[in-house]
Amino acid sequence: MFNANKIRKDFPILKRRINGKALIYFDNASTTQKPDIIVKKLRSQYGRFHANVHRGVYKIAEEATEKFEEARKKIADFIGAASPREIIFTRNATEAINLIAYSFASRLKKGDRILISLSEHHSNFVPWLRLAKEKGIGLDVVNLNPRRNFDYNDFNKKISKRTKLVAVAHISNVSGYIYPVEKVTKEAHRVGAMVLVDGAQSAGHMPVNVKKIGCDFFALSGHKMLAPSGIGALYGKQEILESLDPFLSGGEMIREVSVNDVSWNELPWKFEAGTPNIEGAILLGEAIDYLKKIGMKNIYRHKESLLQYALMHMRALNFIDLLGMEGFQARTAIISFNVKGIHPHDAASLLDQHGIALRAGHHCAQPFMKHLGVPATLRASFYIYNTKKEIDIFINALKEIHKKFAFR
Ligand SMILES: Cc1ncc(COP(=O)(O)O)c(C=O)c1O
């Protein structure tokens, strides 16, 4: 049985008091908190097992390598990849997307096009914008519909035989809407385009299966799913990764080097130049074990019930502007909104006085903000350790700050 109050006990940071109030952490779309087990495992990793991977023939180097490669298997299994060879360790989702942008560049020629959506996080926008400018190729941008959701009709209009790659978020980090990535992939493959799904907001937040989606690439960040910062992963179909050029060059990614020549290592190491984030990878594997014990379906259901509860209360407040994103359907626990009459940054500071941590800003999605007609929004995002009781406190805090501070 899912029990958020029991889960909370695993997260020491939730015992903190901020401005005399219990910390309410609602900035999970930005990064999640870490359970104690991750901190303990980090200590034991450094205290007992630390050595470089893939190099030593001595005991602790072999142990480190075994744990590192075991973590790769756990990720492959967690997202339904066919083989651990399809998992490349990166620093984060941003690096995973850049890896593809750089490696894909040599395949593109004049007349080719890339298709993204208007709501993409800058991490899945800027690499393609830059690539398009540098290679002189076209960038098509799918609009949002009046409910600020992915406009599938516009996608259908913009995709063509010239589209070589479609890069789209699984879940928007502004609206929380789950995008139709399976349908998008089918259509993209029909015209011969490859598909990259930015899974920064979905991995660790809902059940994910890359085979079911059918996508060619999938990017994720460990820090958004209980693991430390500085570790992420790229999934890529084996035959495609094999055909791509490496991203970074250096140690580990080579098979043989001579004065005049170099040949590449096999997958996945061909894309992992230099000493990797060994402990980050191992702890990402541990975070996956922790999430699997709770159950991804349970996590998704809990988040959904928090979302519905919060939206129901927020819709009843006439001073809350949900910016057109009021729907319940196919959505996870991310709510962007503004408090009428209060600048989002001021509102976030006032909420901090109540111990409530949430994000104010453009959420690295400036084209989306322009579409909404605002420079910034507030964003509340929930995870496994959040509760309805916290949402009640949040709703009361909103009422209080509006009463005291809204400009009338
Ligand atoms: C949808 C989406 N994509 C990509 C990223 C980038 O993640 P990272 O900064 O971990 O690379 C984020 C981060 O918020 C995100 O929400």
The ligand as a Gaussian input file, in Angstrom:
#p B3LYP/6-31G(d) Opt

LIG

0 1
 C       11.406000      18.699000     -19.910000
 C       12.823000      18.925000     -19.482000
 N       13.813000      18.641000     -20.326000
 C       15.106000      18.796000     -20.000000
 C       15.458000      19.281000     -18.763000
 C       16.895000      19.452000     -18.444000
 O       17.265000      18.636000     -17.401000
 P       18.761000      18.727000     -16.833000
 O       18.956000      20.153000     -16.420000
 O       18.786000      17.777000     -15.720000
 O       19.648000      18.344000     -17.958000
 C       14.463000      19.626000     -17.850000
 C       14.812000      20.202000     -16.545000
 O       14.005000      20.798000     -15.875000
 C       13.116000      19.429000     -18.217000
 O       12.124000      19.722000     -17.365000

